[in-house]
Amino acid sequence: MTSTYLAGELPTLVTGDGIVVAAADRLAEVAALLGRPLDPLTVVEVLSRGVLTDVPDFAAARRDGDQVHVLVRGAFSVVVDGVPIDGRDATTWAEASAPVGPGSIVQVLTPGTTPGGLALPLVDGVVRSA
């Protein structure tokens, strides 16, 4: 998986099998996901600080074989090969799966940003992105 990001303020985790982007105040929580499985329960539990009523806006995508599993809440959206998945109207979060293969593109769109600037490479780690 090849990953790039645009520098910004949103805590972003990229691993060999997934990505998590969350609200700006969740840097410690996003960093705490490094090295952990990006399954839905773990992502929601860590980002919410263990309090379900405290789930922030976020987007997570995890590749599982020939599928990508997406969780999204709030103003974030995930686009899988041109098909958008968003969490604007979700009471908790929206979940969806989509097929992926060689050449597939999974893109996280963040609230209030217009894609632009220098795309920087990222293999594994936590950064602040736009």
N, C-alpha and C positions, 0 to 999 in steps of 0.2 A: 504494500500500500504506500503510495506517495502522498505526502501531506505538505501543504503550504498554509501560511497564515499571514494576515495583515496585522502589524503592530497596533495595539489599542489598549483599552482598559478592562476588557472582560477576561476573567480567568478561564483558561482553555487547557484541557488535557488532551494530548494525542498519544495513543499507544499503537502497538502493532495491529490491534483489531478494533480500535474504536476512537471516538472523540466525545468529549463533554465540554460544553460551554455554558457558563452560568452568569447570573447577575454579578456585578462588580464587587459586591460585599462578600462573596463566597470563595475568595482565593484559598483560604486555609482548607476549606472543604473539598475544593477541586483538587488541590495538592494531595489531600488525604486519600483520594481515589487511585493515585499512582501505585501500581503493583497489585491492585485489587481487581477482581472480576467486575466487568461493567454490566452486570445483569441488572434488570430494572429495580429489584428490591434493594440492592446495594447502593445504586446511584441515588434513588429517592431517599433512602435512610440517611446517607451521608450528607447530601445537599440540604436536607431538611433539619439537620442537627438532631435527628431522632424525634422531631415533633411534626407530625403530619400536617398540622395547620400552618407550618412555617416553610412550606416548599416554595423555593424561589422560582422565578422564570429561569428556564434552562432548556438545553437541547442536548440529547445524547444519541449517538448512533454506534451500534456494535455489529461488526461483521461476524456472521456465523455460517461458514461454508459459502453457499451460493445465495445467501439472504443477508439483508441488513435489517436489523431491528432498531426502530426509532422510537424515542420518547421525547416529547416536546411539550412545553408549558409556556403560556404567556405570549409575549411578542416575538419569540424566536420561531424560526421555521427551518425545516430541513428539506432540501430538494434532492431527490434521488433520480438521476437520469432525466431531469426536467420535470418530474412530478413533485409538486410541493406537499409537504405535511406540516401543518401548523397547530399551535396550541391556544390560539386566541380565544376560542369559545369553549375550551375544555374546563370542566369544573375542577378537576385535579390535574390531569395531564392527558395528552393524546398518545396513543401507541399505534404503530403500524409496522408492517414488514413489507419488504420489496425485494425482488430478485436483483442480484448484481453479478457481474462477470468481468472478464478482462475489459478494460477501457471504461468501466462504469464510473460515474462522477457522483459523489455524495458531497453536498455543499451545505454548510450551516450559515443561514442568513441571520444577522443580528439586528436587533431593533435600533432604528435611528441611524443606520450607517449605509453609505453608498460604497459598494466595492470599488476600490481604487488604491493606488500606492503600490509599493514594492511587495510582491509576494515572497515571503521568506520560507525556506525549507524547514521542516521539523519532522524528525523520525519518532522520537519518544520524549515526552517531557511536559512541563507546565509553563505556559507563557501567558502574557496579557495580549489579547487580540482585539480586533475591531469587528 
